[in-house]
Amino acid sequence: MQAHPRPVCWMKELRAAPIADTTHSGGEARMKFRWMAAIVMIGAVSMVGCVTQSKYEEAMGDVDSAKSELALARTQKNALEQQVRTLKDLNVKSGSEAQLARDELERIQHGRDKERGGVEDRAKELEAHTRQLSAQNRALRHEYEDVKRHNDTLKSLVARYQKELKDQSRSATGVPAPSVSSVNPAPSATSVPPAMKDPQPLSSSMNVNKASAGDMALVLGLSQDVADRIVTNRPYRVKGELVAKNVLPKETFDLIKERISVSP
């Protein structure tokens, strides 16, 4: 008689068998399928009560295979978590280096902006100083031109004064001295006094140091303002001071210089 395989009641062994943790399946479809088959078999066993030895060994093989795949999945998960931590560390390190680079760039930009501001301020100061020097140069040039014109005026006045002095000295030395007779004439009862012998010619020139403003305006043909200005700026040592003191313009002075005098 052929022997049948002995049915094995493995409820006690099933109680002793370790139950794999299903909370860390790793999300794989095959593992879920096998676990579902194991659960279905466990349910069938709990309903029937006993299975054959071959069924039991097959189920236990499936359980061991599922446990091996679960351990492999956990290993892969741990490796992935390690890679994630490594990547996070690298990310933090890269972020720190990037922040350091940004800080250095901001420091360089700040230094450049500060240096540029200093250069611009210095350039503005130099431009202002240049404009100031240009203005001073123009003022000095105008002053030089004024001094030059005044110097030329003074030279012409000095030359005119020298000419007038020479003319006056020549006119003074050109007057013939009274001749003395070697023989004294007989005294005459009708002798003429010395003052009558050499009468002084009447001068037709007007003394600007003594004449009134009305007389100068009437005789010389000047306006009342000009005549008053002549009186205000007295005394005059020479005629040319009328121009040197800016009392008369040179054209007016040239018209009246022969008709005036400054003798005290």
C-alpha positions as CSV (number, residue, x, y, z in Angstrom):
1,M,0.0,0.0,0.0
2,Q,1.3,3.4,-1.0
3,A,2.0,5.7,1.9
4,H,0.4,9.1,1.8
5,P,2.2,12.1,3.1
6,R,1.3,12.7,6.7
7,P,-0.7,15.8,7.2
8,V,1.1,18.1,9.4
9,C,-0.7,20.3,11.9
10,W,1.6,23.3,12.0
11,M,-0.4,25.7,14.0
12,K,2.0,25.4,16.9
13,E,5.0,25.7,14.5
14,L,3.2,28.6,12.9
15,R,3.0,30.3,16.3
16,A,6.7,29.8,16.8
17,A,7.7,31.0,13.3
18,P,8.8,34.6,13.3
19,I,6.4,37.0,11.7
20,A,8.1,39.4,9.3
21,D,7.5,43.1,9.8
22,T,5.2,44.3,7.0
23,T,5.5,47.9,7.9
24,H,8.9,48.2,6.0
25,S,8.0,46.4,2.7
26,G,9.8,49.1,0.6
27,G,6.7,49.5,-1.6
28,E,7.6,46.7,-4.0
29,A,4.7,45.0,-5.8
30,R,6.2,41.5,-5.8
31,M,6.9,41.5,-2.0
32,K,3.3,42.6,-1.4
33,F,2.0,39.9,-3.6
34,R,4.0,37.2,-1.7
35,W,2.9,38.6,1.6
36,M,-0.7,38.5,0.4
37,A,-0.2,34.8,-0.6
38,A,1.3,34.0,2.8
39,I,-1.6,35.7,4.5
40,V,-4.1,33.8,2.3
41,M,-2.3,30.6,3.1
42,I,-2.3,31.4,6.8
43,G,-6.0,32.1,6.5
44,A,-6.6,28.8,4.7
45,V,-4.6,26.9,7.3
46,S,-6.5,28.6,10.1
47,M,-9.8,27.4,8.4
48,V,-8.7,23.9,7.5
49,G,-6.4,23.3,10.5
50,C,-3.8,21.0,8.9
51,V,-1.9,20.9,5.6
52,T,0.5,18.5,4.0
53,Q,4.3,18.7,4.6
54,S,5.0,19.8,1.0
55,K,2.5,22.7,1.4
56,Y,4.0,23.7,4.6
57,E,7.6,23.6,3.2
58,E,6.5,25.6,0.2
59,A,4.9,28.2,2.4
60,M,7.9,28.4,4.6
61,G,10.1,28.8,1.5
62,D,7.9,31.7,0.4
63,V,8.2,33.2,3.8
64,D,12.0,32.9,3.8
65,S,12.2,34.4,0.3
66,A,10.0,37.3,1.4
67,K,12.2,37.9,4.4
68,S,15.3,37.8,2.2
69,E,13.8,40.3,-0.2
70,L,12.7,42.4,2.7
71,A,16.2,42.4,4.2
72,L,17.6,43.4,0.7
73,A,15.0,46.2,0.5
74,R,16.0,47.4,3.9
75,T,19.6,47.3,2.9
76,Q,18.9,49.3,-0.3
77,K,16.8,51.7,1.8
78,N,19.6,52.3,4.2
79,A,22.0,52.8,1.4
80,L,19.7,55.3,-0.2
81,E,19.2,57.1,3.1
82,Q,23.0,57.2,3.5
83,Q,23.3,58.7,0.0
84,V,20.5,61.2,0.9
85,R,22.4,62.2,4.0
86,T,25.6,62.5,2.1
87,L,23.8,64.7,-0.5
88,K,22.3,66.8,2.2
89,D,25.8,67.3,3.8
90,L,27.2,68.2,0.4
91,N,24.3,70.6,-0.2
92,V,24.9,72.3,3.2
93,K,28.6,72.5,2.5
94,S,27.9,73.9,-1.0
95,G,25.4,76.4,0.5
96,S,28.1,77.5,3.1
97,E,30.7,77.9,0.3
98,A,28.1,79.8,-1.8
99,Q,27.3,82.1,1.1
100,L,31.0,82.8,1.7
101,A,31.4,83.5,-2.0
102,R,28.5,85.9,-1.9
103,D,29.9,87.6,1.2
104,E,33.3,88.0,-0.5
105,L,31.6,89.4,-3.6
106,E,29.6,91.9,-1.6
107,R,32.8,92.9,0.2
108,I,34.6,93.4,-3.1
109,Q,31.6,95.4,-4.5
110,H,31.4,97.5,-1.4
111,G,35.1,98.2,-1.5
112,R,34.9,99.0,-5.2
113,D,31.9,101.3,-4.7
114,K,33.7,103.0,-1.8
115,E,36.8,103.5,-3.9
116,R,34.8,104.7,-6.8
117,G,33.0,107.2,-4.5
118,G,36.4,108.4,-3.2
119,V,37.7,108.8,-6.8
120,E,34.6,110.7,-7.8
121,D,34.8,113.0,-4.8
122,R,38.5,113.6,-5.6
123,A,37.6,114.3,-9.2
124,K,34.9,116.8,-8.1
125,E,37.3,118.5,-5.8
126,L,39.9,118.8,-8.6
127,E,37.3,120.1,-11.0
128,A,36.2,122.7,-8.4
129,H,39.8,123.6,-7.8
130,T,40.4,123.9,-11.5
131,R,37.4,126.2,-11.9
132,Q,38.6,128.3,-9.0
133,L,42.1,128.5,-10.5
134,S,40.6,129.4,-13.9
135,A,38.5,132.1,-12.3
136,Q,41.6,133.5,-10.5
137,N,43.6,133.3,-13.7
138,R,40.9,135.3,-15.5
139,A,40.7,137.8,-12.7
140,L,44.5,138.2,-12.7
141,R,44.5,138.6,-16.4
142,H,41.9,141.3,-16.2
143,E,43.8,143.0,-13.4
144,Y,47.0,142.7,-15.5
145,E,45.2,144.3,-18.4
146,D,43.9,147.1,-16.2
147,V,47.3,147.7,-14.6
148,K,48.9,147.7,-18.1
149,R,46.4,150.3,-19.3
150,H,46.9,152.3,-16.2
151,N,50.7,152.0,-16.7
152,D,50.4,153.2,-20.3
153,T,48.2,156.1,-19.2
154,L,50.7,157.0,-16.5
155,K,53.5,156.8,-19.1
156,S,51.7,159.1,-21.4
157,L,50.9,161.5,-18.6
158,V,54.6,161.5,-17.5
159,A,55.6,162.1,-21.0
160,R,53.1,164.9,-21.3
161,Y,54.2,166.4,-17.9
162,Q,57.8,166.2,-19.0
163,K,57.0,168.0,-22.2
164,E,55.0,170.6,-20.4
165,L,57.9,171.2,-17.9
166,K,60.3,171.5,-20.8
167,D,58.0,173.9,-22.5
168,Q,57.6,175.9,-19.4
169,S,61.4,175.9,-18.7
170,R,62.0,177.0,-22.3
171,S,59.5,179.8,-22.1
172,A,61.0,180.9,-18.8
173,T,64.5,181.0,-20.1
174,G,63.4,182.6,-23.4
175,V,62.3,185.8,-21.8
176,P,65.1,188.4,-22.6
177,A,66.7,189.9,-19.6
178,P,66.7,193.8,-19.3
179,S,69.8,195.3,-20.8
180,V,72.0,197.4,-18.7
181,S,73.4,200.5,-20.5
182,S,77.1,201.1,-20.1
183,V,76.4,204.8,-19.7
184,N,73.8,205.9,-17.3
185,P,71.3,208.2,-18.9
186,A,70.4,211.4,-17.4
187,P,67.5,211.1,-15.1
188,S,64.3,212.3,-16.6
189,A,61.4,213.8,-14.8
190,T,59.0,211.6,-16.7
191,S,60.7,208.3,-16.0
192,V,58.4,205.3,-16.1
193,P,58.2,202.9,-13.1
194,P,59.7,199.4,-13.6
195,A,56.3,197.8,-13.4
196,M,55.1,199.8,-16.3
197,K,58.3,199.1,-18.4
198,D,57.8,195.3,-18.5
199,P,54.1,194.7,-18.3
200,Q,53.2,191.0,-17.8
201,P,50.9,189.6,-20.5
202,L,47.4,188.7,-19.2
203,S,46.9,185.0,-19.1
204,S,43.8,183.7,-20.9
205,S,43.9,180.3,-19.2
206,M,41.6,179.3,-16.4
207,N,43.1,178.0,-13.1
208,V,41.1,174.8,-12.3
209,N,42.4,174.9,-8.7
210,K,40.7,178.3,-8.1
211,A,37.9,178.8,-10.6
212,S,34.3,178.1,-9.6
213,A,32.3,175.3,-11.1
214,G,30.0,177.9,-12.8
215,D,32.9,179.7,-14.4
216,M,34.4,176.5,-15.7
217,A,31.0,175.4,-17.1
218,L,30.5,178.9,-18.7
219,V,34.1,179.5,-20.1
220,L,35.2,176.0,-20.9
221,G,31.9,174.7,-22.1
222,L,31.7,171.8,-19.7
223,S,28.6,170.4,-18.2
224,Q,27.7,171.2,-14.6
225,D,28.4,167.7,-13.4
226,V,31.9,167.7,-14.9
227,A,32.7,171.1,-13.5
228,D,31.5,169.9,-10.0
229,R,33.7,166.8,-10.3
230,I,36.7,169.0,-11.1
231,V,36.0,171.1,-8.0
232,T,35.5,168.0,-5.8
233,N,38.9,166.4,-6.8
234,R,41.0,169.5,-6.2
235,P,43.9,170.2,-5.9
236,Y,45.8,169.3,-9.1
237,R,49.6,169.6,-9.3
238,V,49.7,169.1,-13.1
239,K,47.1,169.1,-15.8
240,G,47.4,165.5,-16.5
241,E,45.9,164.6,-13.0
242,L,42.5,165.5,-14.4
243,V,42.8,162.3,-16.5
244,A,44.8,160.3,-13.9
245,K,42.0,160.9,-11.3
246,N,39.3,159.9,-13.8
247,V,37.8,163.4,-13.6
248,L,37.9,164.0,-17.4
249,P,38.1,161.6,-20.3
250,K,41.1,162.1,-22.4
251,E,39.2,163.5,-25.4
252,T,37.7,166.3,-23.2
253,F,41.0,166.9,-21.7
254,D,42.7,167.3,-25.1
255,L,40.1,169.9,-26.0
256,I,40.6,172.1,-23.0
257,K,44.2,171.5,-21.9
258,E,45.4,174.6,-23.7
259,R,42.9,176.8,-21.9
260,I,43.5,175.7,-18.3
261,S,46.2,175.9,-15.8
262,V,47.0,174.5,-12.4
263,S,49.3,177.2,-11.0
264,P,48.7,177.9,-7.3
